[in-house]
Amino acid sequence: MTTTSDRISEPPTQQASQRVSQSVFDGSRLRVVLLVDVYDGAQQQFLEAYEDLCNQVASVPGHVSDQLCQSIENPSQWLITSEWESAPPFLTWVNSEEHVQMVKPLHSCVRDTRSLRFHIVRETGGPAVGAEAGKRRLQTSPRIGDGLIRHALTFTVKPGSEKTVAKILAGYTSPEPRVDDTTRLCRTSLFMHGNRVVRAIEVRGDLLAALRHVARQPEVRAVEEAINPYLEQDRDLDDPESARVFFTRAALPAVHHVTAGQESPEVVRHALYYPAREGCGLRLAELLARQDEAAADDPHGPVLRSTIFQRDDVVVRLVDVRGGIDTDPGPVLGLTDRGPAAELTELLDGGALGADASALKDIAPARLLKVARMELVTDRRAPDA
């Protein structure tokens, strides 16, 4: 996900204090780069699996083109690049169960993969004309971020086990924050809403390296094993394929982040759960993103930072709030006026929030905040993060 700043006016030495905004919703074309390490002797198997996958992806809405390349120095190293009309259709596909099934044939011939996603800012050649002009959208300006990568995982546990799971998750020993010379685990925030668990992390450096570092820690592995009996989706951490599928389905990518330009010592982190009606998750996330961008312009607003995570119809919003969370519930919810509020309640799955769908239409912001608020399990920051 691209890190951005909407207003680039200060010299580089002051960039850390500027407003930061990163988003998949700016409409720019997307370039996806997949680095693949193929097992020796499995190149032909990989090529056949890729051809089958390529034929299926060609019909996915928003897909423009792709290209397969093989290293001239090491035949086991491959590069797959694809272009998409924008980030949302790609994320809809890559986070779907359809994608999980599509890529399964690759697992037996691939040792490792690494996926990178980029908005296209500039390109050589003349401008696109005609029907292609509307699709070939470039990012209007480079963006400046805060150096943090945000990611989350979500899964559900068996009803009735919530208190036991919360106790296990709250009691683990934090792993060593330093991953290597360039990567550091900065913060881990864990929340629950009913039987849904959300674990959000902030990383400086390489996200994949940080995730692998955490997974190797004995204290983390012990916690993961302890909650295994309570998971609604079975997994076997000793089976690479089982673990891969579980964490692929659990991934909850950050689709939008905004940080207002000012800091405050009295900030408390909260999480809000917005279960969407079937097929409405991305639309709901985009609505919240627009509202957060507008709210960030208010220097007196209660929300200092907001991160929106979305996968399928699960939308979670992490907010760092100044003062009490109930003082000004509208902005804390991601709402600034009646129009978006009505649209939000129309997109929400009331049953998943334990509220009657018809009652949501007239629900007060304070009441909606109460039913959407997630319970904090643990929030840990690394020293000097």
DRENGU-264504 format. One line per 5 residues: number of its first residue (from 1); their letters; for each residue x negated, y negated, z of N, C-alpha, C, O. Coordinates in steps of 0.2 Angstrom, whole numbers. Last residue first. Example, Ala and Ser with C-alpha at 12.3 -4.5 7.8 and 13.67 -1.06 7.14 Angstrom:
! DRENGU-264504
2	SA	-64:11:35:-68:5:36:-64:0:39:-67:-6:40 ~ -66:28:39:-62:22:39:-66:16:39:-71:17:42
! end
This chain:
! DRENGU-264504
385	ADPAR	-49:-15:102:-45:-15:96:-42:-21:94:-39:-22:89 ~ -56:-14:114:-58:-19:109:-55:-18:102:-57:-21:97 ~ -50:2:116:-54:-3:119:-56:-8:113:-59:-5:109 ~ -35:6:108:-42:8:109:-45:2:112:-43:-4:110 ~ -19:8:115:-23:4:111:-31:6:113:-32:6:119
380	RDTVL	-4:16:116:-11:16:118:-15:12:113:-15:14:107 ~ 11:20:122:8:15:117:1:14:119:0:11:125 ~ 24:32:123:18:30:125:15:25:120:17:26:114 ~ 38:31:122:35:37:126:28:35:128:26:36:134 ~ 52:21:121:45:21:121:43:27:125:44:28:131
375	EMRAV	66:24:112:63:24:119:56:25:118:53:30:115 ~ 73:12:100:70:19:102:67:18:109:65:13:111 ~ 89:5:96:82:4:100:80:11:102:84:16:104 ~ 101:5:91:96:7:87:89:7:90:84:10:87 ~ 110:2:101:111:9:99:105:11:94:103:16:93
370	KLLRA	106:-11:104:106:-6:109:106:1:107:102:5:109 ~ 108:-18:92:101:-17:95:101:-12:100:96:-8:100 ~ 122:-17:92:118:-14:87:111:-13:89:108:-7:88 ~ 124:-26:103:127:-19:103:123:-15:98:121:-9:100 ~ 119:-38:98:117:-35:104:118:-28:105:114:-24:107
365	PAIDK	127:-40:86:120:-39:86:117:-36:92:113:-31:92 ~ 143:-31:86:139:-37:88:131:-35:88:129:-30:89 ~ 152:-24:73:147:-23:79:143:-29:80:141:-32:75 ~ 160:-22:62:161:-28:67:157:-28:73:158:-32:78 ~ 155:-11:56:157:-17:52:157:-23:56:155:-28:54
360	LASAD	155:0:65:149:-4:64:150:-10:60:146:-15:60 ~ 167:6:66:166:1:71:159:-3:69:158:-9:72 ~ 166:15:55:171:9:55:169:4:60:170:-2:58 ~ 158:24:61:156:21:55:160:14:54:157:9:52 ~ 154:25:78:159:26:73:157:21:67:156:15:68
355	AGLAG	137:31:83:142:25:83:147:27:77:146:30:72 ~ 126:38:83:131:39:89:136:34:89:139:33:94 ~ 118:36:73:117:32:78:121:33:84:121:30:89 ~ 123:45:64:116:47:66:114:42:72:110:44:76 ~ 135:39:61:135:45:65:129:47:68:128:49:73
350	GDLLE	132:28:53:134:27:60:134:33:64:132:33:70 ~ 120:24:43:124:30:45:126:30:52:122:31:56 ~ 120:8:35:119:13:40:123:19:41:129:18:39 ~ 125:0:25:120:5:23:119:10:28:116:15:27 ~ 134:-9:32:137:-5:26:132:1:24:134:6:22
345	TLEAA	125:-15:40:129:-10:43:133:-6:38:135:0:39 ~ 118:-23:30:115:-18:34:119:-13:37:118:-7:36 ~ 128:-31:25:125:-27:21:122:-21:24:122:-15:23 ~ 131:-39:37:136:-35:34:133:-30:29:136:-24:29 ~ 118:-45:38:121:-41:43:126:-36:41:126:-30:43
340	PGRDT	117:-53:26:113:-47:27:115:-42:33:114:-36:32 ~ 128:-62:30:128:-58:24:123:-52:25:126:-47:24 ~ 124:-69:43:130:-64:42:130:-59:36:131:-53:36 ~ 106:-69:46:113:-72:45:118:-67:44:116:-61:43 ~ 95:-62:50:95:-69:51:102:-73:50:103:-78:52
335	LGLVP	88:-47:56:94:-51:53:94:-58:55:93:-60:61 ~ 80:-39:63:78:-40:56:84:-43:53:85:-43:47 ~ 82:-38:77:85:-32:73:83:-33:65:84:-28:61 ~ 76:-49:80:73:-43:83:76:-37:79:72:-33:77 ~ 85:-59:75:79:-58:72:75:-52:74:72:-49:70
330	GPDTD	97:-55:84:97:-55:77:90:-54:74:89:-49:70 ~ 94:-56:98:94:-50:95:94:-50:88:92:-45:85 ~ 86:-64:109:88:-67:102:89:-60:98:84:-59:94 ~ 85:-57:121:86:-64:121:89:-67:114:93:-71:114 ~ 81:-44:121:88:-46:121:90:-53:120:95:-55:120
325	IGGRV	68:-43:123:70:-41:117:78:-43:116:80:-43:110 ~ 59:-58:130:64:-52:131:67:-50:124:68:-54:120 ~ 43:-62:123:49:-63:127:53:-57:127:51:-52:125 ~ 39:-57:106:38:-62:112:44:-63:116:49:-64:114 ~ 37:-41:99:41:-47:101:39:-51:107:36:-48:112
320	DVLRV	33:-32:86:30:-35:92:34:-41:94:34:-46:90 ~ 42:-18:79:41:-25:80:38:-27:87:39:-24:92 ~ 45:-6:67:41:-7:73:40:-15:74:38:-18:69 ~ 58:3:61:55:-4:61:51:-5:67:55:-5:73 ~ 62:16:50:60:14:57:57:7:56:52:6:52
315	VVDDR	73:26:41:70:19:41:68:18:48:73:18:53 ~ 77:39:31:75:37:38:71:31:37:66:31:34 ~ 80:44:19:85:40:22:83:38:30:88:37:34 ~ 64:44:12:71:46:11:76:41:15:76:35:13 ~ 56:34:23:55:40:19:62:43:19:66:44:24
310	QFITS	47:20:30:53:23:26:51:29:23:46:29:19 ~ 44:7:41:42:13:38:48:16:35:54:16:38 ~ 39:-10:43:45:-5:41:42:1:38:38:1:33 ~ 33:-20:56:31:-15:51:37:-11:50:40:-8:54 ~ 30:-36:62:35:-31:60:33:-27:55:30:-29:50
305	RLVPG	26:-48:74:24:-44:69:30:-39:68:33:-37:72 ~ 33:-57:82:27:-59:79:24:-55:73:21:-57:69 ~ 49:-63:84:45:-57:81:39:-60:79:39:-64:74 ~ 56:-74:88:54:-70:94:49:-64:91:45:-61:95 ~ 52:-90:81:55:-84:81:52:-79:86:46:-80:88
300	HPDDA	45:-102:79:48:-101:86:52:-95:86:55:-93:91 ~ 41:-103:66:36:-103:71:39:-101:78:35:-100:83 ~ 48:-94:53:50:-98:59:45:-98:65:44:-92:68 ~ 43:-86:43:42:-93:42:44:-98:48:43:-104:49 ~ 47:-74:46:40:-75:48:39:-83:47:34:-85:50
295	AAEDQ	60:-73:41:59:-74:48:52:-76:50:51:-80:55 ~ 58:-69:28:61:-76:30:60:-78:37:58:-84:38 ~ 52:-57:30:48:-62:26:51:-69:28:47:-73:29 ~ 63:-50:36:57:-51:40:52:-56:36:49:-60:40 ~ 72:-50:25:74:-54:31:68:-55:35:67:-60:38
290	RALLE	65:-41:16:67:-48:14:68:-53:20:66:-58:21 ~ 65:-30:24:59:-33:22:60:-40:20:56:-45:22 ~ 78:-26:25:75:-28:31:68:-32:29:66:-36:33 ~ 80:-23:11:84:-28:14:81:-31:21:80:-37:22 ~ 71:-12:10:70:-18:6:74:-24:9:72:-30:9
285	ALRLG	78:-3:18:71:-5:20:69:-11:16:66:-16:19 ~ 89:-1:11:90:-3:17:83:-6:19:83:-11:22 ~ 84:5:-1:88:-1:-2:88:-5:5:88:-11:6 ~ 79:17:4:75:12:1:78:5:1:75:0:2 ~ 91:24:9:85:22:13:81:16:10:79:12:14
280	CGERA	102:28:2:102:21:3:96:19:7:95:13:9 ~ 104:42:1:102:39:-5:101:31:-4:100:28:-9 ~ 116:42:14:113:46:9:111:42:3:115:39:0 ~ 113:29:25:118:33:22:114:37:16:109:34:14 ~ 99:28:37:103:26:31:108:31:28:107:37:29
275	PYYLA	95:24:53:96:30:48:101:27:43:106:24:44 ~ 84:15:60:90:13:55:91:19:51:89:19:45 ~ 77:11:75:79:17:71:85:15:67:90:13:69 ~ 64:2:82:71:2:80:72:7:75:68:8:70 ~ 52:-1:95:54:2:88:61:3:88:65:4:93
270	HRVVE	41:-14:102:47:-10:102:48:-6:95:45:-8:90 ~ 28:-21:111:30:-17:105:37:-13:107:37:-10:112 ~ 27:-38:117:28:-31:119:31:-27:112:34:-30:108 ~ 17:-51:122:20:-48:116:21:-41:118:16:-37:121 ~ 10:-64:127:15:-60:130:19:-57:124:25:-59:122
265	PSEQG	0:-71:120:-2:-66:124:4:-61:127:2:-56:130 ~ 1:-73:102:4:-74:109:2:-69:114:2:-63:112 ~ -2:-81:87:-3:-76:91:0:-78:98:2:-84:99 ~ 4:-85:70:2:-87:77:2:-81:81:5:-76:80 ~ 9:-82:58:3:-85:58:0:-87:65:-5:-89:66
260	ATVHH	17:-65:58:17:-72:58:10:-75:59:6:-72:61 ~ 15:-52:47:13:-55:53:13:-62:53:10:-65:48 ~ 23:-38:40:22:-45:40:20:-47:47:23:-45:52 ~ 25:-24:29:22:-27:35:21:-35:35:19:-37:29 ~ 32:-10:21:32:-17:22:29:-19:29:30:-16:34
255	VAPLA	31:3:22:33:0:15:32:-7:16:33:-11:10 ~ 22:16:28:24:9:29:25:6:22:21:7:18 ~ 28:33:27:24:28:25:26:21:27:32:20:27 ~ 29:46:36:33:41:36:29:35:34:27:31:38 ~ 27:64:35:24:57:33:30:52:33:35:53:29
250	ARTFF	33:76:36:34:72:42:31:65:40:32:60:44 ~ 31:83:24:38:81:26:38:76:31:43:72:32 ~ 17:85:27:19:81:21:26:79:22:28:73:20 ~ 17:92:38:14:85:39:16:81:32:17:75:33 ~ 22:104:33:25:101:39:23:94:39:28:89:39
245	VRASE	13:108:23:20:107:21:24:103:27:27:98:26 ~ 1:110:30:2:105:25:9:103:23:10:97:23 ~ 5:121:39:3:114:42:4:109:37:6:103:38 ~ 7:131:29:12:129:34:11:122:37:16:118:37 ~ -6:131:24:0:130:20:6:127:24:9:122:22
240	PDDLD	-14:135:35:-15:129:31:-9:127:27:-7:121:27 ~ -10:141:49:-9:143:42:-9:136:39:-5:132:39 ~ -11:137:62:-16:141:60:-16:143:52:-20:146:49 ~ 1:130:64:-5:126:63:-11:130:61:-16:127:59 ~ 16:133:58:10:137:61:4:133:59:2:133:53
235	RDQEL	33:128:61:26:127:58:21:132:62:22:133:67 ~ 50:124:59:45:129:61:38:127:58:38:125:52 ~ 59:111:64:56:114:58:50:118:60:45:115:63 ~ 62:108:77:67:110:73:65:113:66:68:118:64 ~ 51:112:90:52:109:84:58:112:80:59:118:80
230	YPNIA	48:119:102:54:114:102:55:111:95:60:107:95 ~ 36:126:100:42:129:102:49:125:101:54:128:101 ~ 26:115:98:28:119:93:35:123:94:39:123:90 ~ 21:108:109:28:106:107:31:110:101:36:110:99 ~ 9:114:111:14:114:116:21:112:114:26:114:117
225	EEVAR	2:111:99:4:118:101:9:118:106:14:123:106 ~ 0:98:101:4:100:95:6:107:96:12:109:95 ~ -8:98:113:-1:95:113:3:97:107:9:99:108 ~ -19:104:108:-16:107:113:-9:104:114:-4:108:115 ~ -24:95:98:-22:101:96:-17:105:101:-13:108:100
220	VEPQR	-28:84:106:-22:83:102:-19:90:100:-13:91:99 ~ -38:90:113:-33:88:117:-27:87:113:-21:88:115 ~ -47:93:102:-44:99:106:-38:96:110:-33:100:111 ~ -46:86:86:-48:85:94:-44:90:98:-38:91:97 ~ -43:86:73:-48:91:76:-49:91:83:-53:95:86
215	AVHRL	-34:77:71:-31:83:71:-36:88:73:-35:94:76 ~ -42:65:71:-37:66:77:-35:74:77:-34:76:82 ~ -49:67:59:-52:66:65:-48:68:71:-49:72:76 ~ -38:66:50:-42:73:50:-46:73:57:-46:78:60 ~ -35:53:51:-30:58:53:-33:65:54:-31:69:58
210	AALLD	-47:46:48:-44:46:54:-39:51:56:-39:54:62 ~ -48:50:34:-53:52:39:-50:52:46:-52:56:50 ~ -36:43:29:-37:51:29:-42:53:34:-41:58:37 ~ -39:30:32:-34:33:35:-34:40:35:-33:44:40 ~ -54:21:35:-51:27:31:-45:30:34:-47:34:39
205	GRVEI	-51:6:43:-56:10:39:-52:15:34:-48:13:30 ~ -42:6:56:-46:2:53:-51:6:49:-55:9:52 ~ -25:10:60:-32:13:58:-36:7:55:-33:4:50 ~ -12:14:69:-15:9:66:-22:11:66:-26:12:70 ~ 3:24:69:-4:23:71:-7:17:67:-4:16:61
200	ARVVR	18:31:77:15:26:72:7:25:74:6:25:80 ~ 29:44:78:22:42:80:19:37:75:18:39:69 ~ 45:48:83:41:44:78:34:42:81:34:39:87 ~ 57:60:84:51:58:87:47:54:81:47:56:75 ~ 74:63:88:69:61:83:63:58:86:64:53:90
195	NGHMF	84:66:97:79:71:96:74:69:90:70:74:88 ~ 85:49:102:88:56:103:83:61:102:78:61:106 ~ 71:43:98:78:41:97:82:48:97:82:51:92 ~ 55:39:104:60:44:102:67:40:102:68:36:106 ~ 38:34:100:44:33:102:49:39:100:47:43:96
190	LSTRC	21:29:101:25:35:101:32:33:104:33:31:109 ~ 7:22:94:13:21:97:18:26:96:19:28:90 ~ -10:19:94:-5:24:93:1:23:97:1:22:103 ~ -24:10:87:-18:10:91:-13:16:89:-12:17:83 ~ -36:12:80:-35:6:84:-29:7:89:-29:5:95
185	LRTTD	-49:22:75:-42:23:77:-40:17:82:-43:17:88 ~ -60:18:63:-59:17:70:-51:18:71:-47:15:67 ~ -74:19:51:-67:20:53:-66:21:60:-70:24:64 ~ -87:17:49:-83:13:46:-76:13:48:-71:9:46 ~ -94:27:55:-97:20:56:-92:15:53:-93:9:54
180	DVRPE	-80:36:62:-87:36:59:-89:29:59:-86:25:63 ~ -71:36:73:-71:41:68:-78:42:65:-81:47:65 ~ -68:31:89:-72:30:84:-72:36:79:-74:42:82 ~ -59:35:99:-56:31:94:-61:30:88:-59:29:82 ~ -56:51:105:-61:46:104:-59:42:98:-58:44:92
175	PSTYG	-38:53:110:-45:55:107:-50:49:106:-48:44:107 ~ -30:53:126:-32:49:120:-38:52:116:-43:53:120 ~ -22:67:132:-28:62:133:-30:59:126:-30:63:121 ~ -4:67:135:-10:69:131:-16:64:133:-15:58:134 ~ 9:64:140:3:66:144:-3:68:141:-8:70:145
170	ALIKA	18:61:131:16:56:135:10:58:139:6:53:141 ~ 22:74:126:19:69:122:16:63:125:11:60:123 ~ 28:80:137:22:83:134:18:78:130:12:77:131 ~ 39:72:139:34:73:145:27:75:142:22:73:144 ~ 46:73:127:43:67:129:38:67:134:33:64:134
165	VTKES	49:87:128:45:85:123:42:78:125:36:77:124 ~ 58:86:139:52:91:139:47:88:134:41:88:136 ~ 68:78:134:64:76:140:58:80:141:52:77:143 ~ 73:86:123:70:79:122:66:77:128:60:75:127 ~ 79:98:121:72:98:123:69:91:124:63:91:125
160	GPKVT	92:95:117:91:98:124:84:98:126:83:99:132 ~ 89:100:100:93:96:105:93:99:112:93:105:112 ~ 72:101:95:78:105:96:82:101:101:80:99:106 ~ 66:87:86:65:93:90:72:96:92:77:92:91 ~ 59:80:70:65:81:75:63:87:80:60:92:77
155	FTLAH	47:68:65:50:75:65:56:75:71:56:71:75 ~ 36:57:57:42:58:61:44:65:60:43:68:55 ~ 22:46:57:24:53:56:31:53:60:32:50:65 ~ 14:32:49:18:35:54:20:42:52:20:44:46 ~ 3:18:47:6:25:45:10:28:51:8:26:56
150	RILGD	-7:5:42:-2:7:46:1:13:43:3:13:37 ~ -23:-2:42:-19:3:39:-14:5:44:-16:8:49 ~ -30:-18:44:-27:-12:47:-23:-9:42:-19:-11:38 ~ -35:-30:38:-39:-25:39:-37:-18:42:-40:-14:43 ~ -25:-40:36:-29:-40:42:-33:-34:44:-36:-33:49
145	GIRPS	-26:-47:19:-23:-43:25:-27:-44:31:-31:-48:32 ~ -22:-56:5:-27:-55:10:-23:-52:16:-18:-54:18 ~ -20:-54:-13:-18:-55:-6:-23:-53:-1:-28:-50:-2 ~ -20:-62:-29:-23:-57:-24:-20:-59:-17:-18:-64:-16 ~ -4:-64:-38:-10:-67:-35:-13:-62:-30:-9:-58:-27
140	TQLRR	6:-57:-45:4:-64:-47:-2:-67:-44:-5:-71:-47 ~ 4:-42:-52:4:-45:-46:2:-52:-47:-3:-53:-51 ~ 13:-39:-67:7:-39:-64:8:-43:-57:13:-47:-56 ~ 24:-29:-76:23:-34:-72:17:-33:-68:15:-28:-65 ~ 29:-22:-88:22:-23:-87:21:-29:-83:18:-34:-84
135	KGAEA	43:-22:-91:40:-17:-87:33:-18:-85:31:-15:-80 ~ 46:-33:-99:49:-33:-92:46:-28:-88:46:-28:-81 ~ 39:-30:-110:37:-35:-106:39:-35:-99:36:-37:-95 ~ 44:-20:-118:39:-18:-113:37:-23:-108:34:-22:-103 ~ 52:-26:-128:55:-22:-122:50:-20:-117:53:-19:-111
130	GVAPG	41:-39:-131:47:-35:-133:50:-32:-126:49:-35:-121 ~ 24:-37:-126:29:-41:-129:35:-36:-130:35:-30:-129 ~ 10:-40:-115:15:-36:-117:21:-40:-120:22:-45:-118 ~ -5:-49:-119:1:-48:-115:6:-44:-119:7:-44:-125 ~ -20:-41:-124:-15:-46:-124:-9:-44:-120:-8:-39:-118
125	GTERV	-34:-36:-113:-29:-35:-118:-24:-40:-118:-23:-44:-113 ~ -35:-31:-95:-38:-34:-102:-33:-32:-107:-28:-29:-106 ~ -27:-36:-80:-29:-31:-85:-31:-34:-92:-29:-40:-93 ~ -23:-38:-63:-25:-41:-69:-27:-35:-74:-28:-29:-71 ~ -16:-31:-53:-16:-38:-53:-18:-41:-59:-15:-46:-61
120	IHFRL	-6:-17:-48:-10:-20:-54:-10:-28:-54:-4:-31:-54 ~ -7:-9:-33:-3:-14:-37:-8:-17:-42:-14:-18:-41 ~ -12:7:-29:-14:0:-31:-9:-3:-35:-6:-1:-40 ~ -16:21:-19:-11:18:-23:-13:10:-23:-15:7:-19 ~ -23:37:-19:-24:30:-18:-19:26:-22:-18:29:-28
115	SRTDR	-26:53:-11:-22:49:-15:-23:41:-14:-23:40:-8 ~ -36:67:-13:-35:61:-10:-31:56:-14:-33:55:-20 ~ -38:85:-9:-35:79:-13:-36:73:-9:-36:73:-3 ~ -46:101:-10:-45:94:-7:-42:89:-11:-44:89:-17 ~ -45:112:-17:-49:112:-11:-47:106:-7:-46:107:-1
110	VCSHL	-34:121:-27:-36:114:-25:-39:114:-18:-36:116:-13 ~ -27:132:-30:-33:131:-34:-36:124:-32:-41:123:-35 ~ -15:133:-22:-20:139:-22:-26:137:-26:-31:141:-25 ~ -9:121:-24:-12:122:-18:-17:128:-18:-22:127:-14 ~ -1:119:-36:-8:117:-35:-12:119:-29:-18:119:-29
105	PKVMQ	11:124:-33:7:128:-37:0:126:-37:-5:130:-39 ~ 17:113:-26:15:120:-22:10:124:-27:5:126:-24 ~ 22:102:-32:15:102:-31:12:109:-28:6:110:-27 ~ 36:104:-32:32:103:-38:25:104:-37:22:108:-41 ~ 40:104:-18:41:110:-22:36:110:-28:33:114:-30
100	VHEES	38:90:-15:35:96:-11:35:102:-15:30:106:-15 ~ 46:84:-24:39:83:-25:35:89:-21:30:92:-24 ~ 59:87:-19:57:89:-26:49:89:-27:47:94:-30 ~ 59:81:-7:58:88:-7:56:91:-13:53:96:-14 ~ 49:65:-9:55:69:-9:53:77:-8:48:79:-9
95	NVWTL	39:56:-9:41:58:-3:47:62:-3:50:64:2 ~ 37:54:-23:32:57:-19:34:59:-12:31:64:-9 ~ 50:47:-26:48:54:-29:43:57:-25:44:63:-23 ~ 49:35:-19:55:39:-19:54:46:-21:56:51:-18 ~ 37:30:-23:38:32:-16:44:37:-16:44:42:-12
90	FPPAS	40:27:-37:35:32:-35:36:35:-28:35:41:-27 ~ 50:17:-35:52:24:-38:47:29:-37:48:35:-36 ~ 42:7:-28:48:10:-25:50:17:-28:51:22:-25 ~ 31:1:-36:30:6:-31:36:10:-28:36:16:-27 ~ 35:2:-54:34:-2:-48:33:3:-42:33:9:-44
85	EWEST	32:9:-65:35:3:-66:34:-1:-60:33:-8:-60 ~ 16:18:-64:23:17:-63:26:10:-63:22:5:-63 ~ 3:28:-70:6:22:-70:14:22:-69:17:26:-72 ~ -10:39:-64:-3:38:-66:-1:31:-66:-3:27:-61 ~ -24:49:-65:-21:43:-64:-14:42:-67:-13:45:-72
80	ILWQS	-34:61:-58:-27:60:-61:-25:53:-59:-25:51:-54 ~ -49:69:-59:-46:63:-57:-39:62:-61:-39:63:-67 ~ -60:82:-52:-55:79:-57:-52:73:-54:-52:71:-48 ~ -73:92:-49:-70:86:-48:-66:83:-53:-68:82:-59 ~ -80:103:-55:-74:104:-50:-71:98:-48:-66:98:-44
75	PNEIS	-90:99:-63:-84:101:-66:-78:103:-61:-72:103:-63 ~ -99:85:-61:-97:91:-57:-90:93:-59:-85:90:-58 ~ -102:75:-71:-107:78:-67:-105:84:-63:-110:89:-62 ~ -90:72:-77:-96:74:-81:-102:77:-77:-106:81:-80 ~ -74:77:-71:-81:74:-70:-86:76:-74:-86:82:-76
70	QCLQD	-60:74:-80:-64:79:-77:-71:76:-77:-73:73:-81 ~ -43:67:-80:-50:67:-81:-54:72:-77:-52:73:-72 ~ -27:64:-86:-31:68:-82:-38:68:-85:-40:68:-91 ~ -14:52:-84:-21:53:-88:-25:58:-83:-25:57:-77 ~ 2:45:-88:-3:48:-83:-9:50:-87:-8:51:-94
65	SVHGP	16:33:-87:11:37:-90:6:40:-85:6:38:-79 ~ 28:30:-80:26:27:-86:21:31:-90:23:33:-96 ~ 42:32:-70:35:35:-72:34:32:-79:38:32:-83 ~ 55:28:-67:50:24:-65:43:26:-68:38:22:-67 ~ 62:45:-65:63:37:-66:57:33:-63:55:34:-58
60	VSAVQ	54:59:-72:55:55:-66:56:48:-67:52:45:-70 ~ 49:65:-83:57:64:-83:59:60:-76:64:58:-75 ~ 36:68:-81:38:64:-86:45:61:-86:47:56:-89 ~ 35:78:-71:35:71:-69:37:66:-74:39:61:-73 ~ 36:90:-79:41:88:-74:41:81:-72:47:77:-72
55	NCLDE	24:89:-86:30:89:-89:36:88:-85:41:84:-87 ~ 15:89:-75:15:84:-79:22:83:-83:25:78:-84 ~ 16:102:-70:18:97:-66:19:90:-70:24:87:-69 ~ 11:109:-81:18:111:-79:21:105:-75:26:102:-76 ~ -2:104:-81:2:104:-87:10:104:-85:14:101:-88
50	YAELF	-7:109:-68:-6:101:-70:-1:100:-76:3:96:-76 ~ -7:122:-70:-3:120:-65:-1:112:-66:4:110:-66 ~ -17:123:-80:-10:125:-81:-5:123:-77:0:121:-79 ~ -28:118:-73:-26:114:-79:-19:116:-81:-14:112:-83 ~ -29:127:-62:-28:120:-61:-25:117:-67:-20:113:-66
45	QQQAG	-33:138:-70:-27:138:-66:-25:131:-64:-19:130:-65 ~ -46:133:-75:-40:134:-79:-33:135:-76:-28:133:-79 ~ -53:131:-62:-51:125:-67:-46:127:-72:-41:123:-73 ~ -58:140:-53:-50:139:-54:-48:134:-58:-42:131:-58 ~ -71:141:-52:-68:146:-56:-60:145:-57:-57:149:-60
40	DYVDV	-71:132:-37:-75:135:-42:-71:141:-46:-69:145:-42 ~ -57:122:-33:-61:128:-32:-65:130:-38:-62:130:-43 ~ -57:105:-36:-54:111:-37:-59:117:-36:-65:116:-36 ~ -52:90:-29:-58:94:-29:-55:102:-30:-52:104:-25 ~ -46:75:-35:-45:82:-34:-51:86:-34:-55:85:-38
35	LLVVR	-38:59:-32:-45:63:-33:-44:70:-31:-41:71:-25 ~ -27:49:-40:-27:56:-36:-34:59:-37:-35:61:-43 ~ -20:34:-40:-26:37:-42:-26:44:-37:-26:43:-31 ~ -8:24:-48:-9:29:-43:-15:33:-45:-16:35:-51 ~ -3:8:-50:-7:13:-52:-9:17:-46:-11:15:-41
30	LRSGD	12:-1:-53:8:3:-48:4:7:-52:6:11:-57 ~ 18:-18:-56:17:-11:-58:12:-8:-53:8:-11:-50 ~ 28:-27:-44:22:-26:-48:21:-19:-50:24:-14:-47 ~ 38:-29:-35:40:-28:-42:34:-27:-46:35:-26:-52 ~ 36:-30:-21:35:-36:-25:36:-35:-32:36:-40:-36
25	FVSQS	38:-20:-11:44:-23:-15:42:-29:-19:47:-32:-20 ~ 28:-15:-3:29:-12:-10:35:-15:-14:36:-12:-19 ~ 17:-27:6:24:-24:4:24:-20:-3:19:-21:-7 ~ 11:-37:18:10:-32:14:16:-28:12:20:-27:16 ~ 6:-52:24:11:-49:22:9:-44:17:6:-45:12
20	VRQSA	0:-63:37:-1:-57:33:5:-54:31:10:-54:35 ~ -5:-80:40:1:-75:39:-1:-70:35:-4:-71:29 ~ -22:-82:47:-16:-83:42:-11:-78:42:-12:-72:45 ~ -32:-78:54:-27:-81:58:-21:-83:53:-16:-85:55 ~ -42:-73:46:-39:-69:51:-33:-72:54:-29:-68:57
15	QQTPP	-46:-83:38:-41:-79:35:-38:-75:40:-32:-73:40 ~ -56:-93:40:-50:-93:44:-45:-88:42:-39:-89:44 ~ -66:-91:32:-68:-90:39:-62:-90:43:-62:-88:49 ~ -61:-94:19:-62:-87:21:-63:-86:28:-61:-81:31 ~ -50:-108:21:-56:-105:19:-57:-98:22:-53:-96:26
10	ESIRD	-32:-108:16:-38:-109:21:-44:-106:19:-44:-101:15 ~ -23:-103:7:-25:-110:7:-31:-112:11:-35:-117:10 ~ -12:-93:2:-20:-93:3:-22:-100:2:-24:-102:-4 ~ 2:-86:7:-1:-93:6:-8:-92:7:-11:-91:13 ~ 4:-72:7:8:-76:3:5:-83:2:7:-87:-3
5	STTTM	-6:-59:7:-5:-65:10:-1:-70:5:-4:-71:0 ~ -7:-41:9:-6:-47:5:-6:-53:10:-5:-52:16 ~ -12:-25:4:-11:-29:9:-11:-36:6:-15:-38:1 ~ -3:-11:-4:-7:-17:-5:-6:-22:1:0:-23:3 ~ -4:6:0:0:0:0:-4:-6:0:-9:-6:4
! end
